[in-house]
Amino acid sequence: MQTVNAKPLSEYPWFIRLFFWKQKRKYGQILQPGLLWGRSPKVFVTLALLYGALDRRSSPLSPALRSLVTVRISQINHCVFCVDINSATLLQRGVSLEKVAALRDWRQAGQAELFSVEERLALEYAEAMTLNKVDDDLRQRLTGCWPDDVIIELTGLIAFQNLSSKFNAALDLPAQGFCQAPHKPADERPDTS
């Protein structure tokens, strides 16, 4: 049950309504999380700026890799809204439906070869961060794969997506119908064995 509801649009400050206008142009509708974050305008604006910095075109992380990570974190955190919108973005970024469908079980035989070495490392890191299980071995493999600045961007993206998906899941925000790809129920934690 959703615990907090949006206010009437006229009750949001004008500068927040500008963000809503942009969302409506981009997605065809205002995003439900935005309506809730908008109840705290300063936090909303700060969050929107942070998201824009992490999802910029000049990011050292490819758009597809960023979306793979955000979908996987959303699955772990049981955020149906985030799985919906991030899966749609993942498909828009040219990732195959087969790969999207395999993401939940990316470690399993028959699925792992769909993902590059970098993608598997980023997904492993996303899972470990989400579950507070990052160890020195993983940190060492990260530094063997990417320069420090890229690791910082990836860590920031993972932290942001955890913030976002935990916020949305806690408030029980529903999917808004962005992605028509089939998804398994979000009822299990990753197999990290």
C-alpha positions as a Python dict, from the first residue, in 0.01 Angstrom:
ca = {
    (1, 'M'): (0, 0, 0),
    (2, 'Q'): (141, 336, -101),
    (3, 'T'): (190, 538, 218),
    (4, 'V'): (238, 892, 86),
    (5, 'N'): (52, 1048, -203),
    (6, 'A'): (129, 1329, -443),
    (7, 'K'): (-10, 1676, -387),
    (8, 'P'): (-220, 1854, -648),
    (9, 'L'): (21, 1986, -914),
    (10, 'S'): (-72, 2347, -837),
    (11, 'E'): (68, 2306, -484),
    (12, 'Y'): (425, 2235, -600),
    (13, 'P'): (661, 2531, -647),
    (14, 'W'): (691, 2657, -1004),
    (15, 'F'): (1050, 2532, -1043),
    (16, 'I'): (946, 2178, -947),
    (17, 'R'): (660, 2195, -1198),
    (18, 'L'): (925, 2272, -1463),
    (19, 'F'): (1090, 1938, -1382),
    (20, 'F'): (748, 1769, -1410),
    (21, 'W'): (693, 1932, -1749),
    (22, 'K'): (1027, 1792, -1867),
    (23, 'Q'): (938, 1445, -1736),
    (24, 'K'): (606, 1456, -1917),
    (25, 'R'): (781, 1549, -2242),
    (26, 'K'): (1040, 1272, -2203),
    (27, 'Y'): (827, 990, -2060),
    (28, 'G'): (475, 1089, -2160),
    (29, 'Q'): (379, 1123, -1793),
    (30, 'I'): (506, 1265, -1467),
    (31, 'L'): (707, 1011, -1270),
    (32, 'Q'): (545, 909, -943),
    (33, 'P'): (874, 926, -746),
    (34, 'G'): (920, 1284, -868),
    (35, 'L'): (581, 1379, -730),
    (36, 'L'): (684, 1244, -390),
    (37, 'W'): (1039, 1383, -388),
    (38, 'G'): (883, 1714, -499),
    (39, 'R'): (717, 1741, -158),
    (40, 'S'): (1067, 1843, -42),
    (41, 'P'): (1173, 2086, -317),
    (42, 'K'): (1535, 2139, -210),
    (43, 'V'): (1595, 1766, -183),
    (44, 'F'): (1421, 1706, -517),
    (45, 'V'): (1636, 1960, -701),
    (46, 'T'): (1955, 1825, -544),
    (47, 'L'): (1858, 1470, -634),
    (48, 'A'): (1773, 1568, -993),
    (49, 'L'): (2110, 1741, -1033),
    (50, 'L'): (2294, 1439, -895),
    (51, 'Y'): (2108, 1205, -1131),
    (52, 'G'): (2190, 1433, -1423),
    (53, 'A'): (2559, 1428, -1330),
    (54, 'L'): (2565, 1049, -1308),
    (55, 'D'): (2370, 989, -1631),
    (56, 'R'): (2547, 1245, -1847),
    (57, 'R'): (2666, 1170, -2201),
    (58, 'S'): (3031, 1224, -2107),
    (59, 'S'): (3026, 965, -1828),
    (60, 'P'): (3319, 723, -1849),
    (61, 'L'): (3065, 441, -1803),
    (62, 'S'): (2871, 341, -2113),
    (63, 'P'): (2497, 408, -2110),
    (64, 'A'): (2422, 36, -2139),
    (65, 'L'): (2648, -51, -1845),
    (66, 'R'): (2486, 220, -1632),
    (67, 'S'): (2142, 81, -1711),
    (68, 'L'): (2243, -282, -1647),
    (69, 'V'): (2362, -181, -1302),
    (70, 'T'): (2049, 22, -1221),
    (71, 'V'): (1814, -257, -1325),
    (72, 'R'): (2002, -517, -1119),
    (73, 'I'): (2001, -299, -807),
    (74, 'S'): (1630, -233, -858),
    (75, 'Q'): (1565, -607, -874),
    (76, 'I'): (1754, -671, -550),
    (77, 'N'): (1573, -387, -372),
    (78, 'H'): (1231, -499, -499),
    (79, 'C'): (1155, -166, -664),
    (80, 'V'): (897, -242, -933),
    (81, 'F'): (891, 120, -1049),
    (82, 'C'): (1270, 121, -1096),
    (83, 'V'): (1279, -217, -1272),
    (84, 'D'): (1010, -89, -1508),
    (85, 'I'): (1167, 244, -1604),
    (86, 'N'): (1530, 127, -1597),
    (87, 'S'): (1451, -181, -1810),
    (88, 'A'): (1282, 42, -2068),
    (89, 'T'): (1592, 264, -2070),
    (90, 'L'): (1815, -42, -2103),
    (91, 'L'): (1621, -156, -2411),
    (92, 'Q'): (1635, 199, -2556),
    (93, 'R'): (2012, 189, -2512),
    (94, 'G'): (2035, -106, -2750),
    (95, 'V'): (2058, -397, -2508),
    (96, 'S'): (1878, -708, -2633),
    (97, 'L'): (1559, -835, -2475),
    (98, 'E'): (1740, -1166, -2413),
    (99, 'K'): (2005, -987, -2206),
    (100, 'V'): (1744, -788, -2014),
    (101, 'A'): (1557, -1109, -1933),
    (102, 'A'): (1882, -1280, -1823),
    (103, 'L'): (1992, -1000, -1593),
    (104, 'R'): (1842, -1142, -1274),
    (105, 'D'): (2035, -1469, -1328),
    (106, 'W'): (2345, -1321, -1492),
    (107, 'R'): (2580, -1553, -1299),
    (108, 'Q'): (2412, -1875, -1409),
    (109, 'A'): (2550, -2104, -1679),
    (110, 'G'): (2395, -2011, -2010),
    (111, 'Q'): (2347, -1650, -1898),
    (112, 'A'): (2696, -1537, -1797),
    (113, 'E'): (2833, -1543, -2153),
    (114, 'L'): (2575, -1280, -2253),
    (115, 'F'): (2765, -1028, -2039),
    (116, 'S'): (3112, -888, -2098),
    (117, 'V'): (3388, -916, -1837),
    (118, 'E'): (3337, -548, -1744),
    (119, 'E'): (2960, -592, -1719),
    (120, 'R'): (2997, -895, -1492),
    (121, 'L'): (3241, -707, -1268),
    (122, 'A'): (3010, -404, -1249),
    (123, 'L'): (2712, -627, -1168),
    (124, 'E'): (2909, -811, -902),
    (125, 'Y'): (3011, -478, -748),
    (126, 'A'): (2652, -349, -763),
    (127, 'E'): (2527, -658, -582),
    (128, 'A'): (2806, -648, -323),
    (129, 'M'): (2751, -278, -250),
    (130, 'T'): (2375, -324, -226),
    (131, 'L'): (2420, -609, 23),
    (132, 'N'): (2715, -446, 208),
    (133, 'K'): (2953, -726, 106),
    (134, 'V'): (3235, -546, -76),
    (135, 'D'): (3566, -709, 13),
    (136, 'D'): (3933, -645, -65),
    (137, 'D'): (3939, -904, -346),
    (138, 'L'): (3657, -722, -527),
    (139, 'R'): (3822, -383, -470),
    (140, 'Q'): (4145, -518, -617),
    (141, 'R'): (3966, -654, -925),
    (142, 'L'): (3796, -317, -973),
    (143, 'T'): (4131, -134, -968),
    (144, 'G'): (4266, -390, -1214),
    (145, 'C'): (3983, -313, -1456),
    (146, 'W'): (3920, 61, -1426),
    (147, 'P'): (4103, 381, -1327),
    (148, 'D'): (4006, 542, -997),
    (149, 'D'): (3782, 805, -1156),
    (150, 'V'): (3571, 535, -1325),
    (151, 'I'): (3541, 341, -998),
    (152, 'I'): (3420, 660, -827),
    (153, 'E'): (3154, 712, -1098),
    (154, 'L'): (3041, 350, -1072),
    (155, 'T'): (3030, 364, -692),
    (156, 'G'): (2829, 687, -704),
    (157, 'L'): (2584, 540, -954),
    (158, 'I'): (2534, 229, -740),
    (159, 'A'): (2484, 439, -427),
    (160, 'F'): (2236, 666, -607),
    (161, 'Q'): (2035, 374, -743),
    (162, 'N'): (2020, 219, -397),
    (163, 'L'): (1888, 549, -261),
    (164, 'S'): (1631, 577, -536),
    (165, 'S'): (1511, 216, -537),
    (166, 'K'): (1493, 190, -159),
    (167, 'F'): (1293, 515, -144),
    (168, 'N'): (1048, 392, -409),
    (169, 'A'): (1016, 41, -264),
    (170, 'A'): (960, 171, 89),
    (171, 'L'): (677, 390, -36),
    (172, 'D'): (541, 104, -252),
    (173, 'L'): (546, 295, -580),
    (174, 'P'): (399, 91, -866),
    (175, 'A'): (541, 44, -1215),
    (176, 'Q'): (415, 304, -1462),
    (177, 'G'): (413, 76, -1767),
    (178, 'F'): (734, 187, -1937),
    (179, 'C'): (872, -159, -2017),
    (180, 'Q'): (674, -445, -2160),
    (181, 'A'): (960, -695, -2117),
    (182, 'P'): (868, -995, -1902),
    (183, 'H'): (1018, -989, -1553),
    (184, 'K'): (1043, -1258, -1291),
    (185, 'P'): (908, -1165, -948),
    (186, 'A'): (1161, -976, -736),
    (187, 'D'): (1164, -1228, -454),
    (188, 'E'): (1519, -1350, -425),
    (189, 'R'): (1859, -1217, -331),
    (190, 'P'): (2154, -1277, -564),
    (191, 'D'): (2340, -1604, -542),
    (192, 'T'): (2687, -1483, -447),
    (193, 'S'): (2837, -1829, -403),
}
